[in-house]
């Protein structure tokens, strides 16, 4: 939720907990309603520990795991976009179709980033 006009810069524990609850509700909704998100979470559960194990130092480990997290974030944003545009009804509209396609493309770009990062970090070790 957006801050009101009288909101200050500092947040208290109550506001932080409220924001955490809303975030958790969003993740739960994404898990329940989006099969792509569930699949990506399962891939994360397998690949993140593998990335921690295969990374040679802290920077490599962070790169291997954070690019996986970015895919999850992009999927959540794509799901939010789809839910927002679906609010206006099931009829087809060129702009809504374009927005959904672009959201899907964003997830795809982040997935290509995973392939790039994992490939550039791990493939040279296979050839050495």
N, C-alpha and C positions, 0 to 999 in steps of 0.2 A: 504494500500500500504506500502511496505517496505521503510524504509529510505534509501536514497542514501549514497554513501561513504563519502560525505562531510557534512552529517547531524550532527548537534551538539546534545548535550544532552537536551537542552532546546527547547521547542516548543513555538511558539508564538500563539497569538489568531487565526490567520489565519489557521495554521495547526490544531489547536484543532477543529475549526469550520468545516474544511474539513473532519476531522476524524469523527465528529459527523454526518455530512451529509452522509458519506459512511455507517456508522452504521445504520442510519435511512433507507437508501435505502435497506440495507440487511433485516431489519425487515419488510419493506413494501413488498419486494419480497417474503419473507417467508410467510407473511399473504396472499398474492395473490395466491401463487402457492402451498402451503402446507396445506391440510385440517387438518392434525394432529396438526399443529401449531395453526390453528384457534380454534380447539376444546380445546386445552390446554390453550389458552388465555382466552377462555370463562370460563373454570374451574377455572383459576386463578382469574378472575373477581369475581367469586362467593366465592371461598375458602379463598382468601387473607383477605377480610374484616371479614370473619368468624374467621380466625386465629387471627386477631388483637383483635377481641371481646372475643374470648375464652381464649387467653393467659392470664395467671395470672400476669405476670410481663414482663418486657422488653425482657428478654432473651427468654422466651417462645414465645413471639410474633415474635421475630426475627427468631427463629427456625421454627416456623410454616409457616411463609411467605417465608423465604429464600430457604427452600427445594422446594417450588413451583417454585420459580424463577430458581432454578437449572434445573428443568425439561425443562423449556422454553429454557434455554441456551443449554442444551443437544440436544434439538430438532433442534435448529438453526444450531448447529455443524453437526448433522446428515444430515440435508438438504443440507448444504454446501458440505459435503462429497459426497452425492448422485449426486449433480449437477456436481461436479468435475469429478467423474468417468463416468458419462453419457456423458461427453464431448467427450469421445473416441469412442462413437458409441453404438448402441443398441444391438450388438451381446453379447451373454452370455459368460462370462469367470469366471472360478472358483474363482480367486482372487478378482475380482470385486464383485461377489456375496458374498464372505466372508466379504469383507470390508463393504458392505451395511448391511449385517446381524449383524456385530459387532457394527455398528453405531446405528442400531435399538436396539440392546441389551443394549447399553449405556443408551439410553432413558428409557428402561425398568428398569434398575438398579436404576436410579434416581427416577422413579415412586415408586419402592419398598421402597426407602428411605423416600418418602412422607408418605407411609403407616406406616413405622416404627416410624417415628418422631411423626406423629399425633396419632398413636395408643399408644405409650409409654407415651405421654403427656396427652392425653385426656381420654383414657379408664379407668385408675385408678379412675378418678373422677366419672365415671358412676357407678363403683362398690362400691364407698365409701358411 
